[in-house]
Amino acid sequence: MAFIDSTVANVALPALQSSLNASVVDAQWVVESYGLFLGALILVGGSMGDLFGRRRMYLAGISVFTLASVACGLAANIQQLITARAVQGVGAAFLVPGSLALIGASFNEKDRGRAIGTWSGFTAITTGFGPVLGGWLIQHASWRWAFFMNVPIAVAVLVICVWHVPESKRPGIGHIDWAGALLATLGLGGIVYALVESPVLGWMQPLVIVPAIAGTVCLVAFLRVESRSSSPMVSLKLFKSKTFSGANLITLFLYAALGIFFFLLPLNLIQVQGYSPSAAGAAGLPFIVLMFSLSRWSGGLVNQYGPRAPLIFGPLLSAAGFLLFAVPSLGHSYWTTFFPAYVVLGLGMAITVPPLTTIVMQAVAQGHSGAASGINNAVARVAGLLAIAFFGVTMLAAFQSYLHRELARLSISPQAQQEIQENELKLAALPLPSSLGAEDRAAVKGAIDHAFIFGFRLVLVICSALAGVCAIFSWLLIEVQATKIAYRQ
């Protein structure tokens, strides 16, 4: 459910923009409000699972997440939807680390790699399947059903969990680090708010500068509190392991690339390329099939060959996949444009994700599995959160720059140009002025589409560079043999 909703909302964004008259900044908040609370509180979720029982916190997270999903589906305006998405993020912060920690506590080290590989495969499947099912529901029913579909899944999971999943906890753990949780939330929230709202308010406005400074101060204070706390939310001692540190750096850069990619791609497919929501979701099926069919196999690569080789080769393939997504312009066949890109990116991620998750869990003692999975999941969510905020600004700036140049070449009235510029925050969903004639409307629509593609290509080149840096981190920081991943707190 959590991984479905991390991507299904992206496919729903064009429908949300139309239904709720939302700008791209509003659309960013639909994604960011979820990611903010998931990223900031997932560490608390992992620690509370260790303290109070992993199954108990897992069940609580599912319950909160499901109620918030219903609220999302019933939202009457964009503000209600953003609020409900924030509550969804709180629920996800407990169920995501709980799921991985339960696996870590239930399997021995010999079998854990393949078990985590299976977990990674299914999370990847749902991440990719969410847009397929969500797109179909959006096209044939309503975007609201993209959230309502969580309810039957939740009921099934609750029943299975109560009947079949054993409870586990780590005895002797101290208190929950609420100060750290508050500082992390305020720090991330301040920085994200400044980045997302800066295109609307302007960088020099107090409402942007003050949250940015306050957020930075809170994050610095967070590190200081964690270094001195007797029961820290983030145990900085874990990062004494070069492998654990390297794995989290790879996670940070790779999931930053994935975060902005999955945010912008549905907008490109639906608003620029003319795909239906169903077709946009189904376009990712090659990615899903590859992740599902290869994840269990690649989860076992760590035991056979060590983690370094797959964590070099996988990110390099992913970098090539991102570059292939930057190639298509307008009006070309899916099979010669997006299909090869999905295949290459799917191969890269299938080779990367299970070994990456496995070495994170193997780098710490079993008693710290909740904290380790919480840290790694937090890094992944925070990476996507900050990437959408930061590279969203980059995308908008590139879009505006290109569009202004194109509009200057067109013979349209100053009033029409002003109306277009006032709505630039909607990117490719920008409404055309009613005063334009048929020929001018076609020319302006073409300029808008090409401006979006220009910005999209720039961001995808950055994504490719981020994936390439992950390969460098793997070469420098990941141990050659899995048996060397033995740091114990």
N, C-alpha and C positions, 0 to 999 in steps of 0.2 A: 504493500500500500504506500509506504513512504517513498519508495523509488519510482512507482508509477506517478505519484503526485509531484515528484521533482521534475518530471518532463511533460506530463499531460497538460499542465497549465500552460506550457509554452505553445502547444498546438491550439489551445483555446484562446490565446491572446488576440488573434485577429477578430474572432467572434465577440470577445469581451470589448474590444475597442469599439466595435460597431454597436453592440447591444447597450453598453453602459456609457457610450460617448467618452471613452478614455483616451488619454494621450499615451505616448510611449513611456513617459515618466510614470503614469499610473500603472501601466503594464509592468514596468520594472518593479514597482512596489508590490504588485501581486506575487511576483517571484521572490523579491528580496525580503518581504516580511516573513515568509516561510523560512527562507534560508538563514535569516538573522537569528531567530530564536532556536532553530535547529543547531546552527553552528555554535552559538554561545552557550547553550544549555546541554548539549550532548555529552559534555564532560561530566556535568552533574548527574546526568542520567546513568552513565557508566559507574560512577562512584556510588550512587544510591542503590544500584543493582548489587554491587559488591557488599554493601552494608545491610540492606533490608531484604535482599533476595532477588535474584535476577529474574525469575519467573514472575514474581509479584510486580516488579516495576515494568516488566514487559507487558503484562496484562493491563496495568494502569495506563501505559502509553497508548495501547491499542484503543482503549475506551475513550480517552480524551481526543485522540486523532479522529475517531469515527464521529463523535458528536460535532467536532469542528467541521468535518467534511459535510455533514448535513447542513450546518450553518452556511458554509460556502455555497451550497446548492440553492439555498433559500435567500441569498443576499439580494437586496433590492437596489443597491447602488454600489459604486466602486469602493467607497469607504467601508461599508459593511463587509465586502469581500476581502479587503486587505486585512481587516481585523480578524476575521475568521481564519484566514491563512496564517496569521501570526500564532493563533491558538493551535492550529494544525502543527506548526513547527515545534511547539512545546511538547505535544504528544509524540511527535517523531523523535524528539531528543531522548525519550525513554525507550522507545521500542527498537530503534536502530542499533544502539550499542548492546541492548539486551539480547537481541537475536544472535549476534556474533559471540558475545560472552557465554551464552548458553552452549553454543557449539564448542567453544574453547574448554568449557568445564566438563563436557560430556564425552570427549574423544581423547585418546592418548596421543602422544606426540607423533607416533608413526602414522596414524590414520588422520591426523588433524589437517594435513595439507590437502588431501583429497576432499575432506569434508568442507573445508573452507573454499576449495575450488568449486564445489557444488553450490555453496552459498553464493559465491561471486557470480556463478553462471546464472542462477535464478534472479539475483538482483539485476544483472545486466539484461536478462530477458524482460523483466517487468519494466525496467527503464526504457527499453525499446518498444515493448508491447503496449505500454501506456498510450503513446501517441497513436498507435493503430486503432485500438479500441476507442480511445477518446475522440479521435478524428471522426470515426464512424458515428459515434453518438452525437457529436456536435453537428455533423451534417444532416443526420436523419431525425434527431430529436432536439436537443438543446445542449449548450455548453454546461448547463447545470448538472447533467447526467455524468459528466466527467468526474464530478465529486460524489454524486450519489452512488456510483458503482462501488465505492469503498465499503458500503454497508454490508452486503452479503459476504464479501471477503472477510470482513471483521468478525462476523458471526461464526464463520467456519473456523477461523484461527483461534478464537476464544474457546470454542468447544474442544478443539484438538489440544490446545495448550493445557487446559484444565485436566483433561483425561490422561495425557501421555507425556507431558514434559516435566521432569523432576526439578524440584527446587534446588538452588545452590547459592552459596554466599561465601564471603571471605571473612572468617572470624577475626576479631581483634582490630578491625579497622576503626579509625577515629571518627571525628565528626565530619559533616558535609561542609565544604568550603563555600559558604554563601557569599562571603566578601569577594572571592575570586569570580564567582558567577555573576555578581552584580557589576563588577568592574569590566569583565569581558563583554557583557551585554551592552553596557553604556559605551565602551570603547568602540566596539564594532558598529553599534547603532549610530554614533556620532559621525564616524568616518563615512559610512554608507549614506547617511542622510545628506552630508555635504556633497558627495560625489553625484548622487542621483538628482538632487535639487539644483545643482550648480547651473545646468543649462537654462533653467527657468528663472532663477533668482540672480545669477551672475556671481562670479568667483569672489568679488570684492565686497559682497553684502555681508553684514554681521550675521545673518541667519545661516550663512554658509561657513564663514571663517570661524565663528565661535564653536559650532559643533565639531568642526574638523580639529581644532586645537584641543577641545575638551576630550574628544575621542582618543587622540594620540596620548594625552596625559593619562587617561584611564588605562590604556593598554600598557604603558610604561609602569604604572602603579600595579597593574595586574601581575607583571613579571616579578616585581619586588615582593608582593604579597605571597606569590607562589614559592619564591625562594626561601621565605621565612616561616611558612605555615607548617604546622606539625602534621596536618592531613590535607595536603594541597590538591586542588582539582587537577592541576597538571603537575605531575611529579617531574621536576626538571632533572632529577637523577637518571631517569630513563634515557635522557638524551646523551648520557655519557657513552652509550653504545653507538658507535659510528654507523652501524647498520640501521639501527632504529632511527637515528637522525637523518641518514640518507634516504630511507624509505619515506619519511614524512616530507622531505624536500621534494622528492619525486611526486608524491601525492599532491603537494601544493601546486606545483607548476602544471602537472598534467590535468588536474581537475579544474584549474583556472581556465585552461584552454577549452575543456569540455563544457564548462559552465556557460561561457559566452557563446560557444558554438551552438549548443542546444537552445539558447535563447533566440538567436538570430535566424537559424536555419528555417524554422517554420514560417517566420515572417517572409523570408525570401521565397520559399516554395509556394505559399498561399497568396501573398499579396503581389509578388513580382512575377513569378513563373506561371501563375494561374492554376496551380493545383487545387483540387478540392481538399477539405480537411481530411477526408478518408484517404485520398491519394497521398497527401503529405505524410500521414502516419504510416501508410503501407510502404512508402519509399524506403523506410528504414529496416524493412524485413531482412535484407542480407546481413545487416549488422547484428540483428537478433539471432539469426540462425548460426552465425559464426561464433558468437559469444556462448550460446547454449551448447553447441557441439564440441567446442574446443576448451571450455573453461575447466572441466574436470581433468582433462589431459594436461593442460598447462599448470594446473595446481600441483600436479605431481612432478613437474620439471625440477622444482627446488631440491627434492630428494635425490634425483638422478644426476643433475648437472650443476647444482648450486644456483643461486638466484641471479648472479651477475649477468650471465649470457642472455636470458630472456628479458631482463630489465634494461639491456642495451638495445637488443634487436627490436623488441616490442615498441618502445617509444619512437625509434627511427621509422618504423613502418607507420605509426600513427602520424608522425610529422609529414610523411609523404601523402597520407590520406587527407590531412587538412589542406595541403597544397592543391590536391586534385579538386577539392570542393571550391577552391578559389578560381578555377578555370572557367566554368560555364558562364555564359552571358545570358541571352534571351532566346527562346524559341527552339532550343535543341532537344533531341530525344533524351529521355531519362536513361536509356540503356547505354548511351555513349557519354553521358556527363556524370550524373549523380550515382548511378549504379557502381561504376568502377571505384569511385571515391568511397562509397559505403563499404565495399569489399575490403579495400586496403585498410581503412580505418578500423573496421571490425576485426581484421586479422591482428592489427597492432594492439588493440585493446584486449583481445582475447589472450594474447601472449603475455601482456603486461599485468593485468589486474589481479588474477589469482596468485601468482608468485609474490606480487607486492603485498597483498593482504596476508599471505602466509608468513612472510618474513617479519612483518610487524608483530604478529602473534607469537612467533618463535623467539623473538628478541627479548621477551620478558618472561618471568616466572608465571605459572598458571594462575596463581593467586592475584595477579595484577592484570588478568585478561580483560576485565571490564574497563579498567583505566586505559590500557593500551588501545583497545578498540575504540574507546571514547575519544582519545587523542587523535588517532588516525582519521576517524570519521569526522571529527571537528575540523581537522586540517582540510579534508576534502570539501566540506560544506562551506567553510570560511573562504576557501579558494574560489569556489563558484560565486559566492556572495560578493566578494570584492571584485572579481573579474567582471561580473555583469555591471556593477556600479562604475568601475574605472573604464573598461573598454566600451561600455555603453556611451560614455562621454566621447571617446575616440570615434566611435561609429557615427554619432550625431554630428560631430565637428566635420568629419570627412563628407558626410551626406550634404550638409549645408554648404560647404565650400564648393563642391561639384555642382550642386543645384544652382547656386548663385551665378556661377560662370555660364551655365547653360541658359538660364533665364535672361542673362544679359544679351544673348545672341538672338533671342526670340522677340518678335514684334508684338508684344502684348502690353496692355495699358499699365501705367504705374499702380492703379488701384488693384488690378488683378495680381500684380507682382507682390504688393503689400499683403494681400489676403493669403497668398501662398506662403509667404515668409512667416506670417502669424501662426500658421498651422504646421510648421516644419517639425514640431515635436512629435507628430504622428507618423513621421518617416513615410514609408510606402503607402500607408493608409491615408495620406494627406488628401483631403477633399478638393476637387477641382472647382475653381470659381464658376458660378453659373453664368457669368457675363461672357465667357469665352465661346467662340464659335467652334464648330466641329473640328476644323483643321488645327486650330490653336490648342484645343483640348487634347488631341492626339499628340501634338508636339510636347505639351507640358507633361502629359502622362509618361511619354518616353523619357523625358528628362528626369522625372522623379524615379522611374525604374532604374535608369542607368546610374543615378546618384546613389541609390541604395546598393547596387552591385559594386560600385566603386568603394564604398565604405565597408561592405561585406568582405571584399577581397583583401583590403588592408588588414582587417581584424583576423582573417584566416591565415595570412602570412605571419602575423604575430603568434597565433596559436601554433603554427608549425614550428616557429622558433622556440616556443616554450617546451614543446615535446622534444625537440632536439637537445635542449639543455638537460632534460631528464636523463637522456642517454649518457651525457657527460657526468652527471651526478652518480649514475650507476657505476660507471667506470672508476670513479675516484673514491666512492664511499661504501659500496656494497662488497662484502667479503666474497671471495671466489667460491668457497665451499659452504654449504648450508650448515655443516657441523660447527663452523666457527661463529655462528650466530647464537651466542650463548650468554649474553649479558644477563645477569640476574640482580634484581634490586635487593 
